[in-house]
Amino acid sequence: MHPLHHQSLSLDHAAFVKTLATHENLLIIQDLDGVCMGLVNDPLTRTISPDYLTATQAFHPHFYVLTNGEHTGKRGVNRIVEQCLAEQCLAEQCLAQQN
């Protein structure tokens, strides 16, 4: 049995990193709200860090975001990601113009 089957919650980051480094195929289920995005009163104001999106690319093709919520529309996670990427692109353009 896989070592992660024996625990559902852990703050032992060193053990988690070791498990990630020594096992090829893991399924990690993570709630976006409150973990990847801060909890807010108005869901339409949710944001996600560009660093989180960049980090997920390092795990390709072993990382996927699965949600049971909305993807499209004004409350969807797609809008949040698109907004994040647009803001990051705008920031990069501003920095390039300053140099």
Protein Blocks (a to p, Z undefined) as FASTA:
>chain_A
ZZklmpcbdcblklmmmmmmmpfbdcddddfehplpccdfblklgccdfklmmmmmmmpc
kbccddfbdfbdjkbmklmmmmmmmmmmmmmmmmmmmZZ
